[in-house]
Amino acid sequence: MRTGLVCHSRYKEHDAGFGHPERAERLETLDRLFEEEPWNEKLVRVLPEPAEFRWIELAHSREYIELIEHKCSRIVGTAYIDPDTGVCSKSLEIAKLAAGGVLTAIDEVMDGGIDNCFCAVRPPGHHAGIDYSKGFCLINNIAVGAKYLREKHNIDRVAIVDWDVHHGNGTQEIFYDDPRLLYISLHQYPFYPGTGAADDTGLGAGEGYTLNIPMPAASTNDDWLEAFEKIIVPSLDDYKPGFILISAGFDGHREDPLAFMGLTEDVYFYFTDILKEIAAKYSNDRIVSVLEGGYNLTALKVSVENHLKGLIK
């Protein structure tokens, strides 16, 4: 597989404030991984461009983006724009570059230059809703990517698989009434942000196109893999996606400080391998994976390493 990598030194310029778990050191840790053998030889570097407003506006209201822009322009140092999300004066600019990294990756995959891609971006995105920030997230990178796939590349049957340990409330909201996207989330429940019950399955024409798989605290690799094999794989086989997007959070690792799961790093290879088999059947191998959570630096590094092994295989 020709696996791309989106990363950029500017992603470290987003500053959520002293002591915040979503910090630049996350990407510094991953940079060291990407520079190691064999990754620096096997990964195709993809240079991101900032997302244009017309693409961001497909997932977010204009008023919301203008409000964030106004708030960031007035910040000296760092400040919180909601109880969880810290920003600095450059945060919206960097968030646009993060969303743009996903769009650049999609273009590269659709053009055939690479088969799949991992986007090591920050700030993360899946908690950001149509008109609000939440959970460290400003722009919903994965949602903007899915909308872009449909608008620019005419891919109607997009699947988002979200294995971050926290439910992607923002992604669910953006697509809740949309029958042209299948959103699947596997997450700890009940837990932050309080959404993602099994009976949240969509609204109106979107009924049945949201699939939430709540997992109890301390669930193991075997528990999550069973959910993949018995629920996620049959759902994707029924849906036959033309493109797979992954909200790749690694905070389900047993060492992560922001959750209470029992996963180990090797499970992320198996998650990836399973989705690659689906992509081979229906999506011409096309996968773009986008970094979400993962806050223990050692666990993050080894988990991403296993994910990359799965993508490259």
C-alpha positions in Angstrom: 0.0 0.0 0.0 1.1 3.6 -0.7 0.3 5.3 2.5 0.3 9.0 2.8 1.1 11.1 5.9 -0.3 14.6 6.5 1.7 16.5 9.2 3.0 20.0 9.5 5.1 21.9 12.1 2.4 24.6 12.3 -0.1 22.2 13.9 2.0 22.7 17.1 1.2 26.4 17.1 -2.3 25.8 18.4 -2.0 26.4 22.2 -4.8 25.2 24.5 -3.1 26.6 27.6 -0.8 25.4 30.3 -1.5 21.9 31.5 -4.1 21.1 28.8 -4.0 17.5 27.7 -4.4 18.4 24.1 -0.9 19.8 23.7 1.8 20.2 21.1 3.8 17.4 22.6 1.4 14.9 21.2 2.6 15.8 17.7 6.2 16.1 18.8 6.0 12.5 19.9 4.5 11.4 16.6 7.1 13.4 14.7 9.8 11.3 16.3 7.9 8.2 15.3 7.6 9.3 11.7 11.3 10.0 11.5 12.2 6.5 12.6 12.9 3.6 10.3 10.9 2.3 8.4 8.4 5.1 8.5 10.5 7.8 6.9 10.9 5.6 3.9 7.4 4.1 3.6 5.2 7.1 4.2 4.5 9.6 1.4 4.5 13.1 2.8 1.4 15.1 1.9 1.7 18.9 2.4 -1.6 20.3 3.7 -3.2 23.5 2.5 -5.8 25.5 4.7 -9.4 24.6 4.0 -11.3 27.2 2.1 -14.3 28.6 4.0 -16.7 27.3 1.4 -15.8 23.7 2.4 -15.9 24.4 6.2 -19.3 26.0 5.8 -20.7 22.7 4.6 -20.4 21.4 8.1 -20.5 24.6 10.3 -22.6 27.7 10.3 -21.0 30.9 9.0 -21.9 32.6 12.3 -20.0 30.1 14.3 -16.8 30.4 12.4 -17.0 34.2 12.4 -17.5 34.0 16.2 -14.5 31.8 16.7 -12.5 34.1 14.4 -13.6 37.2 16.5 -12.7 35.5 19.8 -9.3 34.3 18.7 -8.4 37.7 17.3 -8.9 39.2 20.8 -6.9 36.7 22.8 -3.6 37.5 24.4 -2.0 34.3 25.5 -4.6 31.6 25.8 -8.3 31.5 26.9 -11.1 29.0 27.1 -14.0 29.4 24.7 -16.0 26.6 26.3 -15.3 24.6 29.5 -13.0 22.2 27.7 -11.5 24.0 24.7 -8.6 26.4 25.1 -7.4 28.5 22.2 -4.8 31.1 21.3 -4.8 33.8 18.7 -3.6 31.3 16.0 -6.0 28.5 16.8 -8.6 29.1 14.1 -5.9 29.5 11.5 -4.4 26.2 12.6 -7.8 24.5 12.7 -8.3 25.5 9.1 -5.0 24.0 8.2 -6.0 20.8 10.1 -9.3 20.5 8.2 -7.4 21.4 5.0 -5.0 18.6 5.7 -7.9 16.1 5.5 -9.1 17.6 2.2 -5.6 17.5 0.7 -5.3 13.8 1.8 -8.7 13.1 0.2 -7.6 14.7 -3.1 -4.4 12.7 -3.1 -6.3 9.4 -2.5 -8.9 10.2 -5.1 -6.2 11.2 -7.7 -4.5 7.8 -7.1 -1.2 9.2 -5.8 -1.7 7.2 -2.6 -4.0 4.4 -1.5 -4.7 5.7 2.0 -3.5 8.4 4.4 -3.1 9.2 8.1 -3.6 12.8 9.0 -1.6 13.8 12.1 -3.5 17.0 12.7 -4.6 19.1 15.6 -6.8 20.5 17.0 -9.0 17.4 16.8 -12.5 17.7 15.5 -15.2 15.2 16.2 -16.8 17.0 19.2 -17.3 20.2 17.2 -21.0 20.7 16.2 -22.7 22.8 13.6 -22.4 25.9 15.7 -20.4 25.1 18.8 -16.9 24.1 19.9 -16.6 21.3 22.5 -14.1 18.8 23.8 -10.9 20.4 22.5 -12.4 20.7 19.0 -13.0 23.8 16.8 -13.6 22.5 13.3 -15.0 19.0 12.7 -12.2 17.8 10.4 -13.8 14.5 9.6 -17.2 16.0 8.9 -15.7 18.6 6.6 -13.9 15.8 4.8 -17.0 13.8 4.3 -19.0 16.8 2.9 -16.0 17.5 0.6 -16.0 14.0 -0.7 -19.6 14.4 -1.7 -19.4 17.9 -3.1 -16.1 17.7 -5.0 -15.6 14.1 -5.7 -19.3 12.9 -6.0 -18.8 10.1 -3.5 -22.3 9.6 -2.0 -21.8 6.5 0.2 -19.2 7.7 2.7 -18.7 5.8 6.0 -17.1 7.3 9.1 -15.9 4.9 11.6 -15.1 6.6 14.9 -13.1 4.5 17.4 -12.2 7.4 19.7 -13.1 6.4 23.3 -15.4 9.5 23.5 -18.5 9.7 21.4 -18.3 12.0 18.4 -21.3 14.1 19.3 -20.5 16.8 16.7 -20.2 14.3 13.8 -23.4 12.6 14.8 -25.2 15.9 14.9 -24.0 17.1 11.5 -25.2 13.9 9.8 -28.0 12.8 12.0 -30.7 13.3 9.3 -28.5 12.4 6.4 -29.1 9.1 4.6 -26.0 9.5 2.4 -23.5 8.9 5.2 -23.1 6.0 7.6 -21.7 7.1 11.0 -20.4 4.4 13.3 -19.1 5.1 16.7 -17.6 2.7 19.2 -17.1 4.5 22.5 -17.2 4.3 26.3 -20.7 4.8 27.7 -22.0 6.4 29.8 -19.1 8.8 29.6 -18.2 12.2 28.2 -19.8 13.9 26.3 -23.0 12.0 27.4 -24.2 11.2 23.9 -24.1 8.1 21.9 -26.7 5.8 23.3 -27.5 2.7 21.2 -31.0 3.9 20.4 -29.6 7.1 18.8 -29.9 5.8 15.2 -30.7 8.9 13.1 -33.6 11.2 12.3 -36.1 11.3 9.4 -34.4 10.2 6.2 -31.3 9.5 8.2 -32.9 6.9 10.4 -30.7 3.8 10.5 -27.6 5.6 9.3 -26.2 6.3 12.7 -24.8 3.3 14.5 -23.7 3.8 18.1 -22.0 0.9 19.9 -21.7 1.9 23.6 -19.0 0.0 25.5 -18.7 -0.3 29.3 -15.6 0.9 31.1 -12.8 -1.6 31.3 -13.8 -3.3 28.0 -10.9 -5.3 26.5 -9.4 -5.8 23.1 -11.6 -8.9 22.6 -14.7 -6.9 23.5 -14.0 -4.2 20.9 -13.0 -6.7 18.3 -16.2 -8.7 18.8 -18.1 -5.5 18.2 -16.2 -4.9 15.0 -16.8 -8.4 13.7 -20.4 -8.9 14.8 -21.8 -5.3 14.2 -19.5 -3.0 12.3 -18.4 -5.4 9.5 -22.0 -6.6 8.7 -23.1 -2.9 8.7 -20.4 -1.8 6.3 -21.0 -4.9 4.1 -24.7 -3.8 3.8 -23.8 -0.2 3.2 -20.9 -0.8 0.7 -19.1 2.5 1.2 -17.3 4.3 -1.6 -14.9 5.8 0.8 -14.0 5.2 4.5 -13.0 7.9 6.9 -11.7 7.0 10.3 -11.9 9.2 13.4 -8.8 7.7 14.9 -8.7 8.4 18.6 -6.2 6.4 20.6 -7.5 7.3 24.0 -9.1 3.9 24.5 -5.6 2.7 25.4 -5.5 1.4 29.0 -2.8 3.9 29.9 -4.7 7.0 28.7 -5.6 9.4 31.5 -8.9 10.6 30.0 -10.8 7.3 29.9 -11.3 4.0 31.5 -10.8 1.4 28.8 -8.6 -1.7 28.7 -7.3 -1.6 25.2 -3.7 -2.2 24.2 -1.8 -0.7 21.3 -1.9 -3.8 19.1 -5.7 -3.7 18.8 -5.4 -0.6 16.5 -3.6 -2.8 13.9 -6.6 -5.2 13.9 -9.1 -2.3 13.7 -7.2 -1.0 10.7 -6.8 -4.3 9.0 -10.6 -5.0 9.3 -11.4 -1.7 7.7 -8.9 -2.2 5.0 -10.6 -5.4 4.0 -13.9 -3.5 3.7 -12.2 -0.8 1.7 -10.7 -3.4 -0.7 -14.1 -4.8 -1.4 -16.1 -1.6 -1.9 -13.9 1.5 -1.8 -10.9 0.8 -4.1 -8.8 0.7 -0.9 -9.6 4.3 -0.2 -9.2 5.3 3.5 -8.3 8.6 5.1 -7.7 8.4 8.9 -7.7 11.5 11.0 -6.1 11.9 14.5 -8.6 12.6 17.3 -7.7 11.8 20.9 -4.8 10.1 22.7 -3.2 11.8 25.6 -0.6 9.5 27.1 2.3 10.2 24.9 3.9 6.7 25.1 0.6 5.0 24.5 -0.2 7.4 21.6 3.1 6.7 19.9 2.8 2.9 20.0 -0.9 2.9 19.1 -0.3 5.1 16.0 2.6 2.9 15.1 0.3 -0.1 15.0 -2.3 1.9 13.0 0.4 2.7 10.4 1.4 -0.9 10.2 -2.2 -1.7 9.3 -2.4 1.0 6.7 0.8 0.1 5.0 0.2 -3.7 5.1 
